Amino acid sequence: MNRLKQAISEKGVVISDGVLKVDSFLNHQIDPALTLEIGKEFAERFKNQEITKILTLESSGIAPSLTTALELGVPVIFSRKKKSLTLSSNLLTAKVYSYTKDETNEITVSKDFIVEGDKVLIIDDFLANGEAALGLTSLVKQANATVVGIGIVIEKSFQPGRDKLEQAGFHVESLARISSLKNKKVGFIEEMVA
Ligand code: 5GP
């Protein structure tokens, strides 16, 4: 997605060979027009899949999930990273290790919102080692629902997440695929346009 790649090139800050900061349009300040376009692109890529729900992880997955959900006409559920006072029982849970933060979170979703038969599209902001996305697929599986696909805003293709998800049988669509962050420069995998 060209507009996203342009935003990454112009506004992204390479923190290290492995970490990209995009706080000015995705992870802290949010660019609404770009997020709307991201939602349209995900909706186009996953149309005709009879999606019933979108599942994401708080907090940076929520904005692109919402714009996708508006296009597809389905609800968004965001998994919580910390236990909520009002959400303490009747939960689906999975453990997710974060390499960037070096901590394990238990992510939770109420059993009320993902139910047997749901066809779930998972969306997240970044794909690195695939832990967050795999944790979300585990929640869907526990509910006897189906993951129809995984939509990622920014994939770091030099890290093993995509391979892990594909080996587990999931269909992954990423809107920007980064080949390298070496020498403080963002390199992209050029996709063939159909
Ligand atoms: P994974 O679980 O695939 O290893 O990592 C995905 C999660 O880690 C994302 O939800 C995102 O919050 C965070 N993350 C991983 N790599 C990066 C990065 O380079 N930049 C930012 N901003 N977040 C990242």
Boltz pocket constraint, residues with backbone or C-beta under 6 A from the ligand:
constraints:
  - pocket:
      binder: B
      contacts: [[A, 18], [A, 19], [A, 20], [A, 21], [A, 22], [A, 27], [A, 57], [A, 60], [A, 97], [A, 98], [A, 99], [A, 100], [A, 124], [A, 125], [A, 126], [A, 127], [A, 128], [A, 129], [A, 130], [A, 131], [A, 132], [A, 133], [A, 156], [A, 161]]
      max_distance: 6.0
